[in-house]
Amino acid sequence: MAIKNVSVRIEQNMLDKLHVVADYEGRSANSQINILIRECVEQYEAKYGEIKIDLR
């Protein structure tokens, strides 16, 4: 699976808080964001079903 880059605009205060949470969990901010995205998708799929992606 290819790894893609995404730019995100985030308020400084929220970014600082993200770093605190990531440090507490022993992760980088990037890893913490990936986990949050994964959890969000899992919750969505649990509620609405699997998201089908056409990988032609």
C-alpha positions as a Markdown table, in Angstrom:
| # | Residue | x | y | z |
|---|---|---|---|---|
| 1 | Met | 0.0 | 0.0 | 0.0 |
| 2 | Ala | 1.3 | 3.4 | -0.9 |
| 3 | Ile | 1.9 | 6.0 | 1.7 |
| 4 | Lys | 0.5 | 9.5 | 0.9 |
| 5 | Asn | 1.2 | 12.9 | 2.4 |
| 6 | Val | -1.7 | 15.1 | 3.5 |
| 7 | Ser | -1.4 | 18.7 | 4.7 |
| 8 | Val | -3.6 | 19.7 | 7.6 |
| 9 | Arg | -4.4 | 23.1 | 8.9 |
| 10 | Ile | -4.7 | 23.1 | 12.7 |
| 11 | Glu | -4.8 | 25.7 | 15.3 |
| 12 | Gln | -1.6 | 26.0 | 17.3 |
| 13 | Asn | -3.4 | 25.3 | 20.6 |
| 14 | Met | -4.9 | 22.1 | 19.2 |
| 15 | Leu | -1.5 | 21.0 | 17.8 |
| 16 | Asp | 0.1 | 21.5 | 21.1 |
| 17 | Lys | -2.6 | 19.4 | 22.8 |
| 18 | Leu | -2.1 | 16.7 | 20.2 |
| 19 | His | 1.6 | 16.6 | 21.0 |
| 20 | Val | 0.8 | 16.2 | 24.7 |
| 21 | Val | -1.5 | 13.2 | 24.0 |
| 22 | Ala | 0.9 | 11.6 | 21.5 |
| 23 | Asp | 3.8 | 12.0 | 24.0 |
| 24 | Tyr | 1.7 | 10.4 | 26.7 |
| 25 | Glu | 0.9 | 7.5 | 24.5 |
| 26 | Gly | 4.6 | 7.2 | 23.5 |
| 27 | Arg | 3.9 | 8.0 | 19.8 |
| 28 | Ser | 4.7 | 10.7 | 17.3 |
| 29 | Ala | 2.0 | 13.2 | 16.4 |
| 30 | Asn | 1.9 | 11.5 | 13.0 |
| 31 | Ser | 1.3 | 8.1 | 14.5 |
| 32 | Gln | -1.3 | 9.5 | 16.8 |
| 33 | Ile | -3.2 | 11.1 | 13.9 |
| 34 | Asn | -3.1 | 7.8 | 11.9 |
| 35 | Ile | -4.6 | 6.0 | 14.9 |
| 36 | Leu | -7.4 | 8.6 | 15.3 |
| 37 | Ile | -8.2 | 8.4 | 11.6 |
| 38 | Arg | -8.3 | 4.6 | 11.7 |
| 39 | Glu | -10.6 | 4.7 | 14.8 |
| 40 | Cys | -12.9 | 7.2 | 13.0 |
| 41 | Val | -13.1 | 5.0 | 9.9 |
| 42 | Glu | -13.8 | 1.9 | 12.0 |
| 43 | Gln | -16.6 | 3.6 | 13.9 |
| 44 | Tyr | -18.1 | 4.8 | 10.6 |
| 45 | Glu | -18.0 | 1.3 | 9.1 |
| 46 | Ala | -19.4 | -0.2 | 12.3 |
| 47 | Lys | -22.4 | 2.1 | 11.9 |
| 48 | Tyr | -22.9 | 2.2 | 8.1 |
| 49 | Gly | -21.0 | -0.8 | 6.8 |
| 50 | Glu | -17.7 | -1.3 | 5.0 |
| 51 | Ile | -16.5 | 1.4 | 2.8 |
| 52 | Lys | -15.8 | -0.1 | -0.6 |
| 53 | Ile | -12.8 | 1.5 | -2.5 |
| 54 | Asp | -12.3 | 0.7 | -6.2 |
| 55 | Leu | -8.6 | 0.0 | -6.6 |
| 56 | Arg | -8.3 | -0.3 | -10.4 |
